[in-house]
Amino acid sequence: MMLAKNTIQAKLTKKGTQSGTQQAKKAVSSARKTIRERAGWYGQNTEQKLSPWYGPERNKFLGPLSGEPPSYLTGEFPGDYGWDTAGLSADPESFRRNRELELIHARWAMLGALGCVTPELLAANGTPIAEPVWFKAGAQIFQDGGLNYLGDSRLIHAQ
């Protein structure tokens, strides 16, 4: 097995220590922290100031008027402000699936934002685009000749 030059295990093994692998595993496991430990509300030192975004004392959706959140919303995940009136997160399996779906939708939203900005940037740099502004582009369908997607009426033509 090839070790990267800068890993802890490689450095300990190069020093010639007989138990370099065991020491490296111990050093890596002590350096790893969970999200809760990095956030500062779940760790070895319980006297430290807790994070306002995670844990039982996190910020709630209505501030001090929120009341008690449901028992399944522990503040463990990002965006958990103790609000789930529809009970969509009550089942752990549906909660996992909803998190996954939200991530997919966020990626599509980022791609959509790129699709809004790219034509304007291309037009600003000299590329001939009929209407680079995204919210005005749909009005081209009402012009004479309609709207040719990809610049060719044989491919997709809307009128």
Phi and psi in radians as a Rosetta constraint file:
Dihedral C 1 N 2 CA 2 C 2 CIRCULARHARMONIC -1.581 0.35
Dihedral N 2 CA 2 C 2 N 3 CIRCULARHARMONIC 2.303 0.35
Dihedral C 2 N 3 CA 3 C 3 CIRCULARHARMONIC -1.799 0.35
Dihedral N 3 CA 3 C 3 N 4 CIRCULARHARMONIC 2.464 0.35
Dihedral C 3 N 4 CA 4 C 4 CIRCULARHARMONIC -1.179 0.35
Dihedral N 4 CA 4 C 4 N 5 CIRCULARHARMONIC 2.644 0.35
Dihedral C 4 N 5 CA 5 C 5 CIRCULARHARMONIC -1.165 0.35
Dihedral N 5 CA 5 C 5 N 6 CIRCULARHARMONIC -0.517 0.35
Dihedral C 5 N 6 CA 6 C 6 CIRCULARHARMONIC -1.802 0.35
Dihedral N 6 CA 6 C 6 N 7 CIRCULARHARMONIC 0.134 0.35
Dihedral C 6 N 7 CA 7 C 7 CIRCULARHARMONIC -1.349 0.35
Dihedral N 7 CA 7 C 7 N 8 CIRCULARHARMONIC 2.730 0.35
Dihedral C 7 N 8 CA 8 C 8 CIRCULARHARMONIC -1.088 0.35
Dihedral N 8 CA 8 C 8 N 9 CIRCULARHARMONIC -0.731 0.35
Dihedral C 8 N 9 CA 9 C 9 CIRCULARHARMONIC -1.094 0.35
Dihedral N 9 CA 9 C 9 N 10 CIRCULARHARMONIC -0.711 0.35
Dihedral C 9 N 10 CA 10 C 10 CIRCULARHARMONIC -1.137 0.35
Dihedral N 10 CA 10 C 10 N 11 CIRCULARHARMONIC -0.719 0.35
Dihedral C 10 N 11 CA 11 C 11 CIRCULARHARMONIC -1.141 0.35
Dihedral N 11 CA 11 C 11 N 12 CIRCULARHARMONIC -0.728 0.35
Dihedral C 11 N 12 CA 12 C 12 CIRCULARHARMONIC -1.231 0.35
Dihedral N 12 CA 12 C 12 N 13 CIRCULARHARMONIC -0.620 0.35
Dihedral C 12 N 13 CA 13 C 13 CIRCULARHARMONIC -1.210 0.35
Dihedral N 13 CA 13 C 13 N 14 CIRCULARHARMONIC -0.656 0.35
Dihedral C 13 N 14 CA 14 C 14 CIRCULARHARMONIC -1.166 0.35
Dihedral N 14 CA 14 C 14 N 15 CIRCULARHARMONIC -0.511 0.35
Dihedral C 14 N 15 CA 15 C 15 CIRCULARHARMONIC -1.203 0.35
Dihedral N 15 CA 15 C 15 N 16 CIRCULARHARMONIC -0.222 0.35
Dihedral C 15 N 16 CA 16 C 16 CIRCULARHARMONIC 1.572 0.35
Dihedral N 16 CA 16 C 16 N 17 CIRCULARHARMONIC 0.190 0.35
Dihedral C 16 N 17 CA 17 C 17 CIRCULARHARMONIC -1.243 0.35
Dihedral N 17 CA 17 C 17 N 18 CIRCULARHARMONIC 2.399 0.35
Dihedral C 17 N 18 CA 18 C 18 CIRCULARHARMONIC -1.202 0.35
Dihedral N 18 CA 18 C 18 N 19 CIRCULARHARMONIC -0.602 0.35
Dihedral C 18 N 19 CA 19 C 19 CIRCULARHARMONIC -1.838 0.35
Dihedral N 19 CA 19 C 19 N 20 CIRCULARHARMONIC 0.718 0.35
Dihedral C 19 N 20 CA 20 C 20 CIRCULARHARMONIC -1.079 0.35
Dihedral N 20 CA 20 C 20 N 21 CIRCULARHARMONIC -0.661 0.35
Dihedral C 20 N 21 CA 21 C 21 CIRCULARHARMONIC -1.142 0.35
Dihedral N 21 CA 21 C 21 N 22 CIRCULARHARMONIC -0.755 0.35
Dihedral C 21 N 22 CA 22 C 22 CIRCULARHARMONIC -1.155 0.35
Dihedral N 22 CA 22 C 22 N 23 CIRCULARHARMONIC -0.719 0.35
Dihedral C 22 N 23 CA 23 C 23 CIRCULARHARMONIC -1.150 0.35
Dihedral N 23 CA 23 C 23 N 24 CIRCULARHARMONIC -0.660 0.35
Dihedral C 23 N 24 CA 24 C 24 CIRCULARHARMONIC -1.157 0.35
Dihedral N 24 CA 24 C 24 N 25 CIRCULARHARMONIC -0.751 0.35
Dihedral C 24 N 25 CA 25 C 25 CIRCULARHARMONIC -1.088 0.35
Dihedral N 25 CA 25 C 25 N 26 CIRCULARHARMONIC -0.694 0.35
Dihedral C 25 N 26 CA 26 C 26 CIRCULARHARMONIC -1.150 0.35
Dihedral N 26 CA 26 C 26 N 27 CIRCULARHARMONIC -0.728 0.35
Dihedral C 26 N 27 CA 27 C 27 CIRCULARHARMONIC -1.173 0.35
Dihedral N 27 CA 27 C 27 N 28 CIRCULARHARMONIC -0.711 0.35
Dihedral C 27 N 28 CA 28 C 28 CIRCULARHARMONIC -1.176 0.35
Dihedral N 28 CA 28 C 28 N 29 CIRCULARHARMONIC -0.757 0.35
Dihedral C 28 N 29 CA 29 C 29 CIRCULARHARMONIC -1.174 0.35
Dihedral N 29 CA 29 C 29 N 30 CIRCULARHARMONIC -0.556 0.35
Dihedral C 29 N 30 CA 30 C 30 CIRCULARHARMONIC -1.328 0.35
Dihedral N 30 CA 30 C 30 N 31 CIRCULARHARMONIC -0.404 0.35
Dihedral C 30 N 31 CA 31 C 31 CIRCULARHARMONIC -1.463 0.35
Dihedral N 31 CA 31 C 31 N 32 CIRCULARHARMONIC -0.421 0.35
Dihedral C 31 N 32 CA 32 C 32 CIRCULARHARMONIC -1.268 0.35
Dihedral N 32 CA 32 C 32 N 33 CIRCULARHARMONIC 2.413 0.35
Dihedral C 32 N 33 CA 33 C 33 CIRCULARHARMONIC -2.284 0.35
Dihedral N 33 CA 33 C 33 N 34 CIRCULARHARMONIC 2.577 0.35
Dihedral C 33 N 34 CA 34 C 34 CIRCULARHARMONIC -1.362 0.35
Dihedral N 34 CA 34 C 34 N 35 CIRCULARHARMONIC 2.969 0.35
Dihedral C 34 N 35 CA 35 C 35 CIRCULARHARMONIC -1.041 0.35
Dihedral N 35 CA 35 C 35 N 36 CIRCULARHARMONIC -0.696 0.35
Dihedral C 35 N 36 CA 36 C 36 CIRCULARHARMONIC -1.104 0.35
Dihedral N 36 CA 36 C 36 N 37 CIRCULARHARMONIC -0.724 0.35
Dihedral C 36 N 37 CA 37 C 37 CIRCULARHARMONIC -1.178 0.35
Dihedral N 37 CA 37 C 37 N 38 CIRCULARHARMONIC -0.690 0.35
Dihedral C 37 N 38 CA 38 C 38 CIRCULARHARMONIC -1.170 0.35
Dihedral N 38 CA 38 C 38 N 39 CIRCULARHARMONIC -0.590 0.35
Dihedral C 38 N 39 CA 39 C 39 CIRCULARHARMONIC -1.254 0.35
Dihedral N 39 CA 39 C 39 N 40 CIRCULARHARMONIC -0.401 0.35
Dihedral C 39 N 40 CA 40 C 40 CIRCULARHARMONIC 1.666 0.35
Dihedral N 40 CA 40 C 40 N 41 CIRCULARHARMONIC 0.208 0.35
Dihedral C 40 N 41 CA 41 C 41 CIRCULARHARMONIC -1.987 0.35
Dihedral N 41 CA 41 C 41 N 42 CIRCULARHARMONIC -0.035 0.35
Dihedral C 41 N 42 CA 42 C 42 CIRCULARHARMONIC -2.507 0.35
Dihedral N 42 CA 42 C 42 N 43 CIRCULARHARMONIC 1.774 0.35
Dihedral C 42 N 43 CA 43 C 43 CIRCULARHARMONIC -2.909 0.35
Dihedral N 43 CA 43 C 43 N 44 CIRCULARHARMONIC -2.843 0.35
Dihedral C 43 N 44 CA 44 C 44 CIRCULARHARMONIC -1.310 0.35
Dihedral N 44 CA 44 C 44 N 45 CIRCULARHARMONIC -0.672 0.35
Dihedral C 44 N 45 CA 45 C 45 CIRCULARHARMONIC -1.665 0.35
Dihedral N 45 CA 45 C 45 N 46 CIRCULARHARMONIC 1.741 0.35
Dihedral C 45 N 46 CA 46 C 46 CIRCULARHARMONIC -1.450 0.35
Dihedral N 46 CA 46 C 46 N 47 CIRCULARHARMONIC -0.136 0.35
Dihedral C 46 N 47 CA 47 C 47 CIRCULARHARMONIC -1.503 0.35
Dihedral N 47 CA 47 C 47 N 48 CIRCULARHARMONIC -0.148 0.35
Dihedral C 47 N 48 CA 48 C 48 CIRCULARHARMONIC -1.262 0.35
Dihedral N 48 CA 48 C 48 N 49 CIRCULARHARMONIC 2.805 0.35
Dihedral C 48 N 49 CA 49 C 49 CIRCULARHARMONIC -1.154 0.35
Dihedral N 49 CA 49 C 49 N 50 CIRCULARHARMONIC 2.300 0.35
Dihedral C 49 N 50 CA 50 C 50 CIRCULARHARMONIC -1.377 0.35
Dihedral N 50 CA 50 C 50 N 51 CIRCULARHARMONIC 2.623 0.35
Dihedral C 50 N 51 CA 51 C 51 CIRCULARHARMONIC -1.204 0.35
Dihedral N 51 CA 51 C 51 N 52 CIRCULARHARMONIC 2.452 0.35
Dihedral C 51 N 52 CA 52 C 52 CIRCULARHARMONIC -1.308 0.35
Dihedral N 52 CA 52 C 52 N 53 CIRCULARHARMONIC -0.131 0.35
Dihedral C 52 N 53 CA 53 C 53 CIRCULARHARMONIC -1.831 0.35
Dihedral N 53 CA 53 C 53 N 54 CIRCULARHARMONIC -0.299 0.35
Dihedral C 53 N 54 CA 54 C 54 CIRCULARHARMONIC -2.282 0.35
Dihedral N 54 CA 54 C 54 N 55 CIRCULARHARMONIC 2.751 0.35
Dihedral C 54 N 55 CA 55 C 55 CIRCULARHARMONIC 1.624 0.35
Dihedral N 55 CA 55 C 55 N 56 CIRCULARHARMONIC 3.116 0.35
Dihedral C 55 N 56 CA 56 C 56 CIRCULARHARMONIC -1.179 0.35
Dihedral N 56 CA 56 C 56 N 57 CIRCULARHARMONIC -0.448 0.35
Dihedral C 56 N 57 CA 57 C 57 CIRCULARHARMONIC -1.747 0.35
Dihedral N 57 CA 57 C 57 N 58 CIRCULARHARMONIC 0.445 0.35
Dihedral C 57 N 58 CA 58 C 58 CIRCULARHARMONIC -1.241 0.35
Dihedral N 58 CA 58 C 58 N 59 CIRCULARHARMONIC 2.933 0.35
Dihedral C 58 N 59 CA 59 C 59 CIRCULARHARMONIC -1.143 0.35
Dihedral N 59 CA 59 C 59 N 60 CIRCULARHARMONIC 2.433 0.35
Dihedral C 59 N 60 CA 60 C 60 CIRCULARHARMONIC -1.845 0.35
Dihedral N 60 CA 60 C 60 N 61 CIRCULARHARMONIC 2.916 0.35
Dihedral C 60 N 61 CA 61 C 61 CIRCULARHARMONIC -1.163 0.35
Dihedral N 61 CA 61 C 61 N 62 CIRCULARHARMONIC -0.495 0.35
Dihedral C 61 N 62 CA 62 C 62 CIRCULARHARMONIC -2.023 0.35
Dihedral N 62 CA 62 C 62 N 63 CIRCULARHARMONIC 0.336 0.35
Dihedral C 62 N 63 CA 63 C 63 CIRCULARHARMONIC 1.147 0.35
Dihedral N 63 CA 63 C 63 N 64 CIRCULARHARMONIC -2.358 0.35
Dihedral C 63 N 64 CA 64 C 64 CIRCULARHARMONIC -1.233 0.35
Dihedral N 64 CA 64 C 64 N 65 CIRCULARHARMONIC -0.219 0.35
Dihedral C 64 N 65 CA 65 C 65 CIRCULARHARMONIC -1.534 0.35
Dihedral N 65 CA 65 C 65 N 66 CIRCULARHARMONIC 0.001 0.35
Dihedral C 65 N 66 CA 66 C 66 CIRCULARHARMONIC -1.213 0.35
Dihedral N 66 CA 66 C 66 N 67 CIRCULARHARMONIC -0.602 0.35
Dihedral C 66 N 67 CA 67 C 67 CIRCULARHARMONIC 1.393 0.35
Dihedral N 67 CA 67 C 67 N 68 CIRCULARHARMONIC -2.841 0.35
Dihedral C 67 N 68 CA 68 C 68 CIRCULARHARMONIC -1.458 0.35
Dihedral N 68 CA 68 C 68 N 69 CIRCULARHARMONIC 2.274 0.35
Dihedral C 68 N 69 CA 69 C 69 CIRCULARHARMONIC -1.307 0.35
Dihedral N 69 CA 69 C 69 N 70 CIRCULARHARMONIC 2.854 0.35
Dihedral C 69 N 70 CA 70 C 70 CIRCULARHARMONIC -1.015 0.35
Dihedral N 70 CA 70 C 70 N 71 CIRCULARHARMONIC 2.687 0.35
Dihedral C 70 N 71 CA 71 C 71 CIRCULARHARMONIC -1.125 0.35
Dihedral N 71 CA 71 C 71 N 72 CIRCULARHARMONIC -0.480 0.35
Dihedral C 71 N 72 CA 72 C 72 CIRCULARHARMONIC -1.418 0.35
Dihedral N 72 CA 72 C 72 N 73 CIRCULARHARMONIC -0.166 0.35
Dihedral C 72 N 73 CA 73 C 73 CIRCULARHARMONIC -1.731 0.35
Dihedral N 73 CA 73 C 73 N 74 CIRCULARHARMONIC 1.669 0.35
Dihedral C 73 N 74 CA 74 C 74 CIRCULARHARMONIC -1.678 0.35
Dihedral N 74 CA 74 C 74 N 75 CIRCULARHARMONIC -0.108 0.35
Dihedral C 74 N 75 CA 75 C 75 CIRCULARHARMONIC 1.498 0.35
Dihedral N 75 CA 75 C 75 N 76 CIRCULARHARMONIC 0.288 0.35
Dihedral C 75 N 76 CA 76 C 76 CIRCULARHARMONIC -1.370 0.35
Dihedral N 76 CA 76 C 76 N 77 CIRCULARHARMONIC -0.510 0.35
Dihedral C 76 N 77 CA 77 C 77 CIRCULARHARMONIC -1.883 0.35
Dihedral N 77 CA 77 C 77 N 78 CIRCULARHARMONIC 2.660 0.35
Dihedral C 77 N 78 CA 78 C 78 CIRCULARHARMONIC -1.070 0.35
Dihedral N 78 CA 78 C 78 N 79 CIRCULARHARMONIC 2.476 0.35
Dihedral C 78 N 79 CA 79 C 79 CIRCULARHARMONIC 1.440 0.35
Dihedral N 79 CA 79 C 79 N 80 CIRCULARHARMONIC 0.092 0.35
Dihedral C 79 N 80 CA 80 C 80 CIRCULARHARMONIC -1.505 0.35
Dihedral N 80 CA 80 C 80 N 81 CIRCULARHARMONIC 1.753 0.35
Dihedral C 80 N 81 CA 81 C 81 CIRCULARHARMONIC -1.875 0.35
Dihedral N 81 CA 81 C 81 N 82 CIRCULARHARMONIC 0.297 0.35
Dihedral C 81 N 82 CA 82 C 82 CIRCULARHARMONIC 1.364 0.35
Dihedral N 82 CA 82 C 82 N 83 CIRCULARHARMONIC 0.463 0.35
Dihedral C 82 N 83 CA 83 C 83 CIRCULARHARMONIC -2.183 0.35
Dihedral N 83 CA 83 C 83 N 84 CIRCULARHARMONIC 2.013 0.35
Dihedral C 83 N 84 CA 84 C 84 CIRCULARHARMONIC -2.690 0.35
Dihedral N 84 CA 84 C 84 N 85 CIRCULARHARMONIC 1.240 0.35
Dihedral C 84 N 85 CA 85 C 85 CIRCULARHARMONIC -1.182 0.35
Dihedral N 85 CA 85 C 85 N 86 CIRCULARHARMONIC -0.497 0.35
Dihedral C 85 N 86 CA 86 C 86 CIRCULARHARMONIC -1.485 0.35
Dihedral N 86 CA 86 C 86 N 87 CIRCULARHARMONIC -0.160 0.35
Dihedral C 86 N 87 CA 87 C 87 CIRCULARHARMONIC 1.238 0.35
Dihedral N 87 CA 87 C 87 N 88 CIRCULARHARMONIC 0.497 0.35
Dihedral C 87 N 88 CA 88 C 88 CIRCULARHARMONIC -1.215 0.35
Dihedral N 88 CA 88 C 88 N 89 CIRCULARHARMONIC -0.341 0.35
Dihedral C 88 N 89 CA 89 C 89 CIRCULARHARMONIC -1.833 0.35
Dihedral N 89 CA 89 C 89 N 90 CIRCULARHARMONIC 0.137 0.35
Dihedral C 89 N 90 CA 90 C 90 CIRCULARHARMONIC -1.146 0.35
Dihedral N 90 CA 90 C 90 N 91 CIRCULARHARMONIC -0.694 0.35
Dihedral C 90 N 91 CA 91 C 91 CIRCULARHARMONIC -1.546 0.35
Dihedral N 91 CA 91 C 91 N 92 CIRCULARHARMONIC 2.170 0.35
Dihedral C 91 N 92 CA 92 C 92 CIRCULARHARMONIC -1.037 0.35
Dihedral N 92 CA 92 C 92 N 93 CIRCULARHARMONIC -0.597 0.35
Dihedral C 92 N 93 CA 93 C 93 CIRCULARHARMONIC -1.206 0.35
Dihedral N 93 CA 93 C 93 N 94 CIRCULARHARMONIC -0.742 0.35
Dihedral C 93 N 94 CA 94 C 94 CIRCULARHARMONIC -1.206 0.35
Dihedral N 94 CA 94 C 94 N 95 CIRCULARHARMONIC -0.580 0.35
Dihedral C 94 N 95 CA 95 C 95 CIRCULARHARMONIC -1.113 0.35
Dihedral N 95 CA 95 C 95 N 96 CIRCULARHARMONIC -0.759 0.35
Dihedral C 95 N 96 CA 96 C 96 CIRCULARHARMONIC -1.081 0.35
Dihedral N 96 CA 96 C 96 N 97 CIRCULARHARMONIC -0.768 0.35
Dihedral C 96 N 97 CA 97 C 97 CIRCULARHARMONIC -1.149 0.35
Dihedral N 97 CA 97 C 97 N 98 CIRCULARHARMONIC -0.721 0.35
Dihedral C 97 N 98 CA 98 C 98 CIRCULARHARMONIC -1.135 0.35
Dihedral N 98 CA 98 C 98 N 99 CIRCULARHARMONIC -0.646 0.35
Dihedral C 98 N 99 CA 99 C 99 CIRCULARHARMONIC -1.108 0.35
Dihedral N 99 CA 99 C 99 N 100 CIRCULARHARMONIC -0.730 0.35
Dihedral C 99 N 100 CA 100 C 100 CIRCULARHARMONIC -1.113 0.35
Dihedral N 100 CA 100 C 100 N 101 CIRCULARHARMONIC -0.771 0.35
Dihedral C 100 N 101 CA 101 C 101 CIRCULARHARMONIC -1.124 0.35
Dihedral N 101 CA 101 C 101 N 102 CIRCULARHARMONIC -0.674 0.35
Dihedral C 101 N 102 CA 102 C 102 CIRCULARHARMONIC -1.125 0.35
Dihedral N 102 CA 102 C 102 N 103 CIRCULARHARMONIC -0.652 0.35
Dihedral C 102 N 103 CA 103 C 103 CIRCULARHARMONIC -1.144 0.35
Dihedral N 103 CA 103 C 103 N 104 CIRCULARHARMONIC -0.730 0.35
Dihedral C 103 N 104 CA 104 C 104 CIRCULARHARMONIC -1.102 0.35
Dihedral N 104 CA 104 C 104 N 105 CIRCULARHARMONIC -0.779 0.35
Dihedral C 104 N 105 CA 105 C 105 CIRCULARHARMONIC -1.138 0.35
Dihedral N 105 CA 105 C 105 N 106 CIRCULARHARMONIC -0.611 0.35
Dihedral C 105 N 106 CA 106 C 106 CIRCULARHARMONIC -1.137 0.35
Dihedral N 106 CA 106 C 106 N 107 CIRCULARHARMONIC -0.657 0.35
Dihedral C 106 N 107 CA 107 C 107 CIRCULARHARMONIC -1.164 0.35
Dihedral N 107 CA 107 C 107 N 108 CIRCULARHARMONIC -0.703 0.35
Dihedral C 107 N 108 CA 108 C 108 CIRCULARHARMONIC -1.111 0.35
Dihedral N 108 CA 108 C 108 N 109 CIRCULARHARMONIC -0.671 0.35
Dihedral C 108 N 109 CA 109 C 109 CIRCULARHARMONIC -1.124 0.35
Dihedral N 109 CA 109 C 109 N 110 CIRCULARHARMONIC -0.692 0.35
Dihedral C 109 N 110 CA 110 C 110 CIRCULARHARMONIC -1.138 0.35
Dihedral N 110 CA 110 C 110 N 111 CIRCULARHARMONIC -0.672 0.35
Dihedral C 110 N 111 CA 111 C 111 CIRCULARHARMONIC -1.155 0.35
Dihedral N 111 CA 111 C 111 N 112 CIRCULARHARMONIC -0.670 0.35
Dihedral C 111 N 112 CA 112 C 112 CIRCULARHARMONIC -1.121 0.35
Dihedral N 112 CA 112 C 112 N 113 CIRCULARHARMONIC -0.697 0.35
Dihedral C 112 N 113 CA 113 C 113 CIRCULARHARMONIC -1.109 0.35
Dihedral N 113 CA 113 C 113 N 114 CIRCULARHARMONIC -0.685 0.35
Dihedral C 113 N 114 CA 114 C 114 CIRCULARHARMONIC -1.123 0.35
Dihedral N 114 CA 114 C 114 N 115 CIRCULARHARMONIC -0.663 0.35
Dihedral C 114 N 115 CA 115 C 115 CIRCULARHARMONIC -1.174 0.35
Dihedral N 115 CA 115 C 115 N 116 CIRCULARHARMONIC -0.441 0.35
Dihedral C 115 N 116 CA 116 C 116 CIRCULARHARMONIC -1.357 0.35
Dihedral N 116 CA 116 C 116 N 117 CIRCULARHARMONIC -0.668 0.35
Dihedral C 116 N 117 CA 117 C 117 CIRCULARHARMONIC -1.458 0.35
Dihedral N 117 CA 117 C 117 N 118 CIRCULARHARMONIC -0.622 0.35
Dihedral C 117 N 118 CA 118 C 118 CIRCULARHARMONIC -1.029 0.35
Dihedral N 118 CA 118 C 118 N 119 CIRCULARHARMONIC -0.837 0.35
Dihedral C 118 N 119 CA 119 C 119 CIRCULARHARMONIC -1.062 0.35
Dihedral N 119 CA 119 C 119 N 120 CIRCULARHARMONIC -0.623 0.35
Dihedral C 119 N 120 CA 120 C 120 CIRCULARHARMONIC -1.170 0.35
Dihedral N 120 CA 120 C 120 N 121 CIRCULARHARMONIC -0.706 0.35
Dihedral C 120 N 121 CA 121 C 121 CIRCULARHARMONIC -1.161 0.35
Dihedral N 121 CA 121 C 121 N 122 CIRCULARHARMONIC -0.715 0.35
Dihedral C 121 N 122 CA 122 C 122 CIRCULARHARMONIC -1.120 0.35
Dihedral N 122 CA 122 C 122 N 123 CIRCULARHARMONIC -0.748 0.35
Dihedral C 122 N 123 CA 123 C 123 CIRCULARHARMONIC -1.145 0.35
Dihedral N 123 CA 123 C 123 N 124 CIRCULARHARMONIC -0.628 0.35
Dihedral C 123 N 124 CA 124 C 124 CIRCULARHARMONIC -1.185 0.35
Dihedral N 124 CA 124 C 124 N 125 CIRCULARHARMONIC -0.415 0.35
Dihedral C 124 N 125 CA 125 C 125 CIRCULARHARMONIC -1.763 0.35
Dihedral N 125 CA 125 C 125 N 126 CIRCULARHARMONIC 0.256 0.35
Dihedral C 125 N 126 CA 126 C 126 CIRCULARHARMONIC 1.814 0.35
Dihedral N 126 CA 126 C 126 N 127 CIRCULARHARMONIC -0.054 0.35
Dihedral C 126 N 127 CA 127 C 127 CIRCULARHARMONIC -1.337 0.35
Dihedral N 127 CA 127 C 127 N 128 CIRCULARHARMONIC 2.234 0.35
Dihedral C 127 N 128 CA 128 C 128 CIRCULARHARMONIC -1.309 0.35
Dihedral N 128 CA 128 C 128 N 129 CIRCULARHARMONIC 1.912 0.35
Dihedral C 128 N 129 CA 129 C 129 CIRCULARHARMONIC -2.190 0.35
Dihedral N 129 CA 129 C 129 N 130 CIRCULARHARMONIC 2.286 0.35
Dihedral C 129 N 130 CA 130 C 130 CIRCULARHARMONIC -1.013 0.35
Dihedral N 130 CA 130 C 130 N 131 CIRCULARHARMONIC -0.854 0.35
Dihedral C 130 N 131 CA 131 C 131 CIRCULARHARMONIC -2.474 0.35
Dihedral N 131 CA 131 C 131 N 132 CIRCULARHARMONIC 1.740 0.35
Dihedral C 131 N 132 CA 132 C 132 CIRCULARHARMONIC -1.359 0.35
Dihedral N 132 CA 132 C 132 N 133 CIRCULARHARMONIC -0.351 0.35
Dihedral C 132 N 133 CA 133 C 133 CIRCULARHARMONIC -1.363 0.35
Dihedral N 133 CA 133 C 133 N 134 CIRCULARHARMONIC 2.170 0.35
Dihedral C 133 N 134 CA 134 C 134 CIRCULARHARMONIC -1.087 0.35
Dihedral N 134 CA 134 C 134 N 135 CIRCULARHARMONIC -0.651 0.35
Dihedral C 134 N 135 CA 135 C 135 CIRCULARHARMONIC -1.444 0.35
Dihedral N 135 CA 135 C 135 N 136 CIRCULARHARMONIC -0.119 0.35
Dihedral C 135 N 136 CA 136 C 136 CIRCULARHARMONIC -1.794 0.35
Dihedral N 136 CA 136 C 136 N 137 CIRCULARHARMONIC -0.208 0.35
Dihedral C 136 N 137 CA 137 C 137 CIRCULARHARMONIC -1.132 0.35
Dihedral N 137 CA 137 C 137 N 138 CIRCULARHARMONIC -0.573 0.35
Dihedral C 137 N 138 CA 138 C 138 CIRCULARHARMONIC -1.184 0.35
Dihedral N 138 CA 138 C 138 N 139 CIRCULARHARMONIC -0.403 0.35
Dihedral C 138 N 139 CA 139 C 139 CIRCULARHARMONIC -1.220 0.35
Dihedral N 139 CA 139 C 139 N 140 CIRCULARHARMONIC -0.219 0.35
Dihedral C 139 N 140 CA 140 C 140 CIRCULARHARMONIC -1.136 0.35
Dihedral N 140 CA 140 C 140 N 141 CIRCULARHARMONIC -0.363 0.35
Dihedral C 140 N 141 CA 141 C 141 CIRCULARHARMONIC -1.124 0.35
Dihedral N 141 CA 141 C 141 N 142 CIRCULARHARMONIC -0.422 0.35
Dihedral C 141 N 142 CA 142 C 142 CIRCULARHARMONIC -1.577 0.35
Dihedral N 142 CA 142 C 142 N 143 CIRCULARHARMONIC -0.073 0.35
Dihedral C 142 N 143 CA 143 C 143 CIRCULARHARMONIC -1.356 0.35
Dihedral N 143 CA 143 C 143 N 144 CIRCULARHARMONIC 2.884 0.35
Dihedral C 143 N 144 CA 144 C 144 CIRCULARHARMONIC -1.092 0.35
Dihedral N 144 CA 144 C 144 N 145 CIRCULARHARMONIC 2.272 0.35
Dihedral C 144 N 145 CA 145 C 145 CIRCULARHARMONIC 1.621 0.35
Dihedral N 145 CA 145 C 145 N 146 CIRCULARHARMONIC -0.206 0.35
Dihedral C 145 N 146 CA 146 C 146 CIRCULARHARMONIC 1.294 0.35
Dihedral N 146 CA 146 C 146 N 147 CIRCULARHARMONIC -2.709 0.35
Dihedral C 146 N 147 CA 147 C 147 CIRCULARHARMONIC -2.090 0.35
Dihedral N 147 CA 147 C 147 N 148 CIRCULARHARMONIC 2.094 0.35
Dihedral C 147 N 148 CA 148 C 148 CIRCULARHARMONIC -1.781 0.35
Dihedral N 148 CA 148 C 148 N 149 CIRCULARHARMONIC 1.910 0.35
Dihedral C 148 N 149 CA 149 C 149 CIRCULARHARMONIC -1.253 0.35
Dihedral N 149 CA 149 C 149 N 150 CIRCULARHARMONIC 2.455 0.35
Dihedral C 149 N 150 CA 150 C 150 CIRCULARHARMONIC 1.088 0.35
Dihedral N 150 CA 150 C 150 N 151 CIRCULARHARMONIC 0.272 0.35
Dihedral C 150 N 151 CA 151 C 151 CIRCULARHARMONIC 1.309 0.35
Dihedral N 151 CA 151 C 151 N 152 CIRCULARHARMONIC 0.207 0.35
Dihedral C 151 N 152 CA 152 C 152 CIRCULARHARMONIC -2.336 0.35
Dihedral N 152 CA 152 C 152 N 153 CIRCULARHARMONIC 2.132 0.35
Dihedral C 152 N 153 CA 153 C 153 CIRCULARHARMONIC -1.238 0.35
Dihedral N 153 CA 153 C 153 N 154 CIRCULARHARMONIC -0.308 0.35
Dihedral C 153 N 154 CA 154 C 154 CIRCULARHARMONIC -1.352 0.35
Dihedral N 154 CA 154 C 154 N 155 CIRCULARHARMONIC -0.408 0.35
Dihedral C 154 N 155 CA 155 C 155 CIRCULARHARMONIC -1.414 0.35
Dihedral N 155 CA 155 C 155 N 156 CIRCULARHARMONIC -1.263 0.35
Dihedral C 155 N 156 CA 156 C 156 CIRCULARHARMONIC -2.345 0.35
Dihedral N 156 CA 156 C 156 N 157 CIRCULARHARMONIC 2.068 0.35
Dihedral C 156 N 157 CA 157 C 157 CIRCULARHARMONIC -2.194 0.35
Dihedral N 157 CA 157 C 157 N 158 CIRCULARHARMONIC 2.176 0.35
Dihedral C 157 N 158 CA 158 C 158 CIRCULARHARMONIC -2.061 0.35
Dihedral N 158 CA 158 C 158 N 159 CIRCULARHARMONIC 2.280 0.35
